[in-house]
Amino acid sequence: MKTFTQAALHEKWSKYLPELTKEPDFDAFWKEQLEKNKIHPLNPKLTEYSFPAKNVKIYDITIEAHDKTVIHGWYAFPENIDSKIPCIVLYHGFGGSRGAPQGLLQYTSMGLAVVAFDCRDQGGTTGSNASWANGSRTSVVSQGILDPDSYYSKHLYLDSIRALDFASTRDELDQNRIAIMGGSQGGALVSAVAALDDRPAIAIGAVPSNSNITARVMNENGSFSSVSNYLRKHPDQIEQCLKTLSYFDTMNMADKIRCPYLAGVGGKDPICPAEMFYATYNRLVNEKHIEIYPFNGHEGGGDIFQEIALNFIANKLNLK
């Protein structure tokens, strides 16, 4: 059954190139949004967090988003550093949060600083000041879906770039050695941030979302099933909804990614189907690597892929 091997699946999916959905003003839209994202000051606040782990400093932190939403996060780094150190920015999956501080220790033990923020209006303590006049209240994925300027993912992508802004304020960090990493929704944010910002040195996405979104909506995969539910009630809005989503589809951004990218996908993933991610992966023009786990679902490679990712980070960031 060679059709289920990693090589066979890669060969099959490497031919997957659905037509791009990029609107004529796609680049102008993002240029304007990135400029707006710089206007409001970051206003970072750090409170040292007491945690029973040696040789690490952990801070409970907040920053302010472009719309003054206060975003909660963690910042951790090894104690007793004598030179600038590399950093990893972590993006969490849909409905999750910045997590507990012990999850940062695998990175600090490698000599990395770690930044991890909540995604607004999800499973953490971060709310949202954003207003939206259309869409559904049942899921953030369909909030403001008739207008890309008010759509939820616009704020999410811009917040994710503010995480890099925070890292840029830290004198102890080597600004040339910043990694970004995340899974599922977090993998989508990795792709988007790597496309919209040139600061990441490397990018790691596990079972990445937000690739070929139109197909995700049609097939009701994962969180985009909420859009499908919305369109069942509003069939007259299909065209506009899909147009809005196109501004946030990572396949439309892929050609802008310049840093090395490591990805991992599950061959039986019903949430973020591997083939859908290949619509982005096949358009990457940079150094790229992908790990396929043919019989795995949305867990992807799990700890196996995590170890590969940690080695990738160590090699690419020249950790000693």
N, C-alpha and C positions, 0 to 999 in steps of 0.2 A: 504494500500500500504506500508507494512512494509519493502519492499525491498529498499525504499528510505530513511530509517531512518539512523542516524549516526551509530548505532550499527550494522545494517545489512550490510552497506557498509564496515565498518571496518572488520567484519567477512569475507566478500567476498575478500577484498583486502589483508587481512592478510595471505592468501594462495598464494599470488603472489610472486614467487621466480624464475624469469628467470635465466638461466645459466649465471654465471659470465663470463666476457670477459677479465679477467685479464691475461696479458702476463707473461711469466716466469720471465722476468726481471723487472716487475712492481715495486717491492720494491727497487731494486737496482737503477732504474731510479730516483725515488723520493729521495732516499738518496743522490745521486749525485747532484740533483738539489737544494736540501736544503743546501748542503755544499757550492755550488756556490753562493747561495743567500746571504751568510754571508760575502763574500769577499769584495764587494764594500761598503765603509762607507755610513751610512744613511744620513749624512750631513743635519740634520733638521734645518729649518729656520722658525722663528715665528715672525709675525708682528701683534701687537695688533690691533683689529678691533673695530671701534667705532659703537656701536649699542645701541638703546634706550631701553635697558632692565636693570632692577636693579639687583644687587646681582649676577652678572655673568660676567666672563671674557671670551672673545671670541678672538681667534687668527686665522688669515689667515696663513696657514702653507704650507711648501713644504718639501718633503723628496726625496731622490734619490733611484731609483730602482737598481736592480743588474746590469742592462745595462746602468746606468746613466740617464735613463729617469727621468725627474723632475715631480713628482706627486703632485698635488695640493689638499689641504684639509682644513678642519676646526678642531680646537681643542677648546673646551669650558669646563669650570668648574665653580662651585659656588665660589663666593668670600668669604673671611673671614673663610676659613677652618682651623681647629685646629688639624686635624689628617689626616692620609692617607685615601683617599676616593676611592671607586670602580669606574670602568670605563666601558663604553660600546663602542664597535667598530661597526660602521654601514657600511654595504655594500649595494650599490644601485642596482636597476634593470637594465636590458639591455637597452642601449641607454640613460640612465640617467646620473646623476652627483652627486657630493657631496651635491647638493641642496643649499637652502638659510639658513642663520644662524638661523632664527626663528624656523626652524624645530628641532633644538637641545634643545630648552628650556623645552620641556616636560621631558627631561631626567635630565637636570641640576636642575630642580625644585624638583626632587626626591633625590638630593644629589649625582648625578653621574657626572663624567667627561665624555665627548663625543669626539670620534675621528671619522671623516668621510672623506674619500678620494675619488677622482674621480677614476673610472676605465679608464685606458689608451685608447685613440682613440675612445672614445664614446661621450657622450653629454656634457662633461665638458670642462675645459680649458687645460686638460692634453693630450699631444701628445704621441709619442712613438719613441724610438731609435732602436727598434727591426727591424731586417732584416729577410726577408723570401723569398724563391726562388720559391714557388709553391703555388697553391691554387687560390682563387678568390679574387679580389679587391672589390667585391660588398658588402661584409660583413666581419667583423672581425672574425666571427665564422668559416669561411673557409680559413682564411689566414694561410699559412704554413701547410696545413692539411696533407701533405705527410710525415711529420717528427715531431714526438712528441717534439723534442728538439727546433724546431722553431715555433711550433704551438702557436697561439695566447693565448689560455687558459693557457699554461705553464707560460707565463709572468703574466697573470691575477692572477693566484693562488699564485705565488711568491710575487707579489705586495701586495696581501692581507695579507700575513704573515709579510711583512715589516710594515704594519699598527700596528701589535702587537709589532714589534721592536720599533716603535716610542713610544708606550705606556710604554714600558719597560725603556725608557730614563727618564721618568718623576718622580721626587722624591715625588711629592704629591700624587701619585697613589699607592693603595694597589695592589700589583702584584698578590695576591692570589684571587682577586675579579674582574676579567676581564670577561665581557660578550661579545659575538659576536652575531650580529643580522642582518638579511637582508631578502629581498623578491625576488622571481623569480631568476634571475641571482644572486642576493645577497644571496638568500637561498642556492644556489649551493656553493657559496664561504664560507658560514657558514659551510656547510658539509665538504668541502675540508680542510678548515683551522683547524676545530676541529679534523680531521683525521691526518693531517700532523704536528700539533703543539700541545703540551700538556699544553700551557699556558691558554687557555680559561677555565673558571670555569663553564660556562653554554653556551648553544648555542640555538638560536631561529631562525627557518627558516619558512618563510611564502611562500606558493606555490613554493617550491624549484625546481629549474631546475637541469639539468645535471645528471639525474638519468635514467638508462636504455637508454643511448643515441642512441644505434642502433635502438631501437624501435621508438625513437623520430624522427630519420632521415627517417625511413621507412614510418612513418605516417605524416611526414612533419609538426610536431608540433613546433610552435613558431619560434625562431631564427634558429633552425636546418633545417628549410626548405631551407636555403641558401646552406647547404651541399647537400640536395637532388637536388637542381638546378644544382649545380656543377657536381654531378655524372651523371646527364642526359647527360652532354656534355663529360664526361670522364668515361664511364662505365668500362674501363680497370683499373681504380684506386680504385674501390669500396673496395677491400680487404684492401689495404693500408690505405685508409681513415678511415675505421672502426677500424683498428688496432690503428691508432693514437688516435682516440677519446676514445678508451678504457682506456688510461692512465689518463683520466680526468673524467671518469664516477664515480659518487659518490657511486654507489652500490659496486664498486670494492674497495672502501676505508672504507666502513661503519664499518667493524670489528675493525678498529683502533680508532674509536671515543670512548672516555672514559667519557666525561663530560655529565651531564644531558642535554637532547635535547627536546625542545618543538617545534612542527611543527603544521602548519595549512594548510589545502588544500581545494580546491573547487571541489565539485563533478561533476560539468559541465565545468571544466577548459579545454579549447581546446589548450592552450598554453603550460602549464606544467601539463599534466593530473595527477590526484591524484594517479591513479593506478601505474603510472610510478615511482612516488616517493616512493611508498611502496616497490619497489625493493631495495631501500636503507634502508627505515625504518625497514623492516622485518629483516634486518641483523644487526641492532644495538644491541649491547650486554650490553649497559649501561642503566641507567635510562632514560626512554623516555615517552613522552606524545604526543598525536596528537588530534587536533580538526578538525572535518569534517563539512563542510558546503554544504549539499547535492545539493542545488539548485543554488549555487554560481559558478561563472566562475573564471577568473584569478584574480579578486579582492579578492578572498578567503573570509576570515571573516572580512576584512576591519577593521573598528574601533572596532568591537566586539572582534576580535582576538587581536588587539593592546592592549586593556585593559587587556585581559588575560595575554598577554606577559609582560606587565608592572607589574602586580601582581606576576608573576613568577619570574621576576628579583628582585623585592622587597623581596620576600620570600627567594630566594636562595642566594642572596648577603647580607642578613640580614640588609636591609636598615631600618633606624629608622625614 
